[in-house]
């Protein structure tokens, strides 16, 4: 039985156009799997389909070998899937603590999750009673990540963690993903800073025009940038 996320032969349409074609991918527990590719390749669309934001046309999705593809979005969350979408979606008028706790309706689980998240994001301890809209972009991204892990999910999908953030802030976030995988979580990361993602990733998949063209250990791709470039250009 595979532990983690498994996608089999998934096809996804948007507005009548096929965006992802017959794509299969494994995201093992305790690893960071990096999803790379040019703009418009279908990376965000794939994450949307895995999480249940949009339906898949064909294919299957499994979490710890249990099928997810017939479940709605909330059921997928309850099965252990968490999704950090682009755009730092927060409740600006609520406090930092209210934002984080909003993702968990179990008081005992939320208390335990708050302790875990604040150990990862000590910067937020002093801001718990501050309206989230008053915080910097980096601090708001911390809130989003904290909220996504408060229920201790089995799998976390992260779409462009670094979007709109300064490189120095990005360098603060990347090691946190290593901490998540060390808890046994499976992490699927879409990231524009390929080199930074490869530094903390275990395996990387490159998709171009909705098709997986490369799947390799990150260590190998770090050493062979030309191979990565060729994959982006479609000359794999």
C-alpha positions as CSV (number, residue, x, y, z in Angstrom):
1,X,0.0,0.0,0.0
2,X,1.5,3.3,-1.0
3,X,1.6,6.0,1.7
4,X,1.0,9.4,0.2
5,X,-0.7,10.8,-2.9
6,X,-1.0,8.9,-6.1
7,X,-2.4,10.3,-9.3
8,X,-3.2,7.9,-12.2
9,X,-3.9,8.9,-15.8
10,X,-5.6,12.1,-15.0
11,X,-7.1,14.3,-17.7
12,X,-8.5,17.8,-16.9
13,X,-10.4,20.3,-19.0
14,X,-11.1,24.0,-18.5
15,X,-13.5,25.9,-20.7
16,X,-13.7,23.0,-23.1
17,X,-9.9,22.8,-23.6
18,X,-7.8,19.9,-22.4
19,X,-5.2,21.3,-20.0
20,X,-3.7,18.1,-18.5
21,X,-3.4,14.9,-20.5
22,X,-3.1,11.4,-19.1
23,X,-0.8,12.5,-16.3
24,X,0.4,10.1,-13.5
25,X,2.4,11.1,-10.5
26,X,3.4,9.8,-7.1
27,X,3.9,12.1,-4.1
28,X,5.3,9.8,-1.3
29,X,4.8,10.5,2.4
30,X,7.9,12.1,4.0
31,X,9.0,13.7,0.8
32,X,8.8,17.0,-1.0
33,X,7.8,16.5,-4.7
34,X,8.5,19.6,-6.8
35,X,6.2,20.3,-9.8
36,X,8.0,22.5,-12.4
37,X,7.1,23.7,-15.8
38,X,6.6,26.9,-17.9
39,X,3.7,29.2,-17.4
40,X,0.5,27.7,-18.7
41,X,1.8,24.1,-18.4
42,X,-1.1,23.0,-16.3
43,X,0.5,23.0,-12.8
44,X,-2.2,25.0,-11.0
45,X,-4.9,23.2,-12.9
46,X,-3.5,19.9,-11.7
47,X,-3.5,21.0,-8.0
48,X,-7.1,22.4,-8.4
49,X,-8.2,19.0,-9.6
50,X,-6.4,17.0,-6.9
51,X,-8.0,19.2,-4.2
52,X,-11.5,19.1,-5.8
53,X,-11.7,22.7,-6.8
54,X,-12.5,21.6,-10.3
55,X,-13.4,18.1,-11.5
56,X,-11.1,15.8,-13.5
57,X,-12.4,14.5,-16.8
58,X,-10.7,11.1,-16.3
59,X,-8.3,9.4,-14.0
60,X,-8.0,8.5,-10.4
61,X,-6.5,10.1,-7.2
62,X,-5.6,8.1,-4.1
63,X,-4.5,9.1,-0.6
64,X,-2.8,6.3,1.3
65,X,-4.3,4.0,-1.4
66,X,-7.9,5.2,-0.6
67,X,-9.7,6.8,-3.5
68,X,-10.3,10.6,-3.4
69,X,-11.5,11.2,-7.0
70,X,-15.2,10.6,-6.1
71,X,-15.1,12.9,-3.0
72,X,-16.1,16.5,-2.9
73,X,-13.6,19.2,-1.7
74,X,-14.6,19.1,2.0
75,X,-14.4,15.3,2.1
76,X,-10.9,15.4,0.6
77,X,-9.9,17.8,3.4
78,X,-11.4,15.5,6.0
79,X,-9.5,12.6,4.4
80,X,-6.2,14.5,5.1
81,X,-5.6,16.7,2.1
82,X,-4.7,20.4,2.5
83,X,-4.3,23.0,-0.3
84,X,-2.4,26.3,-0.2
85,X,-3.7,28.2,-3.2
86,X,-2.0,31.2,-4.8
87,X,-2.8,34.6,-3.5
88,X,-2.5,34.5,0.3
89,X,-6.2,34.2,1.0
90,X,-6.8,35.5,4.5
91,X,-9.6,37.1,6.5
92,X,-8.2,40.6,6.8
93,X,-10.5,41.8,9.6
94,X,-10.0,38.7,11.8
95,X,-7.0,38.3,14.1
96,X,-4.0,36.1,13.3
97,X,-5.2,33.5,15.8
98,X,-8.8,33.5,14.4
99,X,-7.5,33.1,10.9
100,X,-5.4,30.0,11.8
101,X,-8.1,28.4,14.0
102,X,-10.8,29.0,11.3
103,X,-9.5,25.9,9.5
104,X,-10.2,23.5,12.4
105,X,-13.5,23.1,14.2
106,X,-12.2,20.6,16.7
107,X,-11.1,22.5,19.8
108,X,-8.6,19.9,21.1
109,X,-7.0,19.4,17.6
110,X,-6.9,23.2,17.1
111,X,-5.1,23.7,20.4
112,X,-2.5,21.1,19.5
113,X,-2.2,22.5,16.0
114,X,-1.6,26.0,17.3
115,X,1.3,24.8,19.4
116,X,2.8,23.1,16.4
117,X,2.4,26.0,14.0
118,X,3.7,28.6,16.4
119,X,6.8,26.6,17.0
120,X,7.3,26.7,13.2
121,X,6.3,30.4,12.9
122,X,7.5,32.1,16.1
123,X,7.1,35.5,14.4
124,X,3.4,35.1,14.7
125,X,3.4,34.6,18.5
126,X,3.5,38.4,19.2
127,X,0.8,39.1,16.5
128,X,-1.9,36.6,17.5
129,X,-4.3,39.4,18.4
130,X,-3.5,41.6,15.5
131,X,-5.8,41.9,12.5
132,X,-4.3,39.8,9.7
133,X,-4.7,42.6,7.2
134,X,-2.1,44.6,9.1
135,X,0.7,42.1,8.6
136,X,3.3,42.0,5.9
137,X,3.0,39.8,2.9
138,X,5.5,37.3,4.4
139,X,3.6,37.2,7.7
140,X,0.3,36.7,5.8
141,X,1.9,33.7,4.0
142,X,2.9,32.3,7.4
143,X,-0.8,32.5,8.4
144,X,-1.9,30.7,5.3
145,X,0.7,27.9,5.9
146,X,-0.2,27.7,9.6
147,X,-3.9,27.4,8.7
148,X,-3.1,24.6,6.2
149,X,-1.3,22.4,8.7
150,X,-3.3,23.0,11.9
151,X,-5.3,19.8,11.2
152,X,-2.1,17.9,10.6
153,X,-2.9,16.7,7.1
154,X,-1.3,13.8,5.4
155,X,-0.7,15.7,2.1
156,X,-0.2,19.4,1.5
157,X,-0.4,21.0,-2.0
158,X,1.3,24.3,-2.2
159,X,0.9,26.5,-5.3
160,X,3.6,29.2,-5.7
161,X,4.7,29.7,-2.1
162,X,7.0,32.5,-3.1
163,X,4.6,34.5,-5.3
164,X,5.0,38.2,-4.6
165,X,7.6,37.7,-1.8
166,X,11.1,39.0,-1.6
167,X,13.8,36.3,-2.1
168,X,15.0,36.7,1.5
169,X,11.5,35.8,2.7
170,X,11.4,32.9,0.3
171,X,14.6,31.6,1.8
172,X,12.9,31.6,5.2
173,X,10.0,29.5,4.0
174,X,11.8,26.7,2.1
175,X,13.4,25.0,5.1
176,X,9.9,24.8,6.7
177,X,8.9,22.4,4.0
178,X,11.7,20.1,5.1
179,X,10.2,20.3,8.6
180,X,6.8,19.2,7.2
181,X,8.2,16.2,5.4
182,X,10.1,15.1,8.5
183,X,6.7,14.7,10.2
184,X,5.8,12.2,7.5
185,X,3.7,14.6,5.5
186,X,3.7,14.4,1.7
187,X,4.3,17.8,0.1
188,X,3.5,18.7,-3.6
189,X,5.1,22.0,-4.3
190,X,4.6,24.2,-7.4
191,X,7.3,26.8,-7.4
192,X,8.7,29.5,-9.8
193,X,12.1,29.5,-8.1
194,X,13.2,26.1,-9.4
195,X,16.7,26.1,-7.9
196,X,15.3,26.9,-4.4
197,X,12.7,24.2,-4.7
198,X,15.3,21.6,-5.9
199,X,17.4,22.3,-2.9
200,X,14.7,21.1,-0.5
201,X,12.9,18.7,-2.8
202,X,13.3,14.9,-3.1
203,X,11.9,14.3,-6.6
204,X,10.9,16.8,-9.3
205,X,8.4,16.4,-12.2
206,X,8.4,18.7,-15.2
207,X,5.1,19.2,-17.1
208,X,4.9,20.9,-20.4
209,X,1.6,21.4,-22.3
210,X,-0.2,19.3,-19.7
211,X,2.1,16.3,-20.0
212,X,4.7,15.0,-17.7
213,X,8.0,15.1,-19.6
214,X,10.5,14.4,-16.8
215,X,10.6,12.8,-13.4
216,X,13.9,12.7,-11.6
217,X,15.6,13.0,-8.2
218,X,16.1,16.6,-7.3
219,X,19.8,16.0,-6.6
220,X,20.4,14.9,-10.2
221,X,18.6,17.9,-11.7
222,X,20.5,20.3,-9.5
223,X,23.7,18.9,-11.1
224,X,22.3,18.9,-14.6
225,X,20.7,22.2,-15.3
226,X,20.8,21.7,-19.1
227,X,18.6,18.6,-18.7
228,X,16.1,20.7,-16.8
229,X,16.2,23.5,-19.4
230,X,15.7,20.9,-22.2
231,X,12.7,19.5,-20.5
232,X,11.1,23.0,-20.2
233,X,11.8,23.6,-23.9
234,X,10.2,20.3,-24.7
235,X,13.4,18.7,-26.1
236,X,13.4,15.9,-23.5
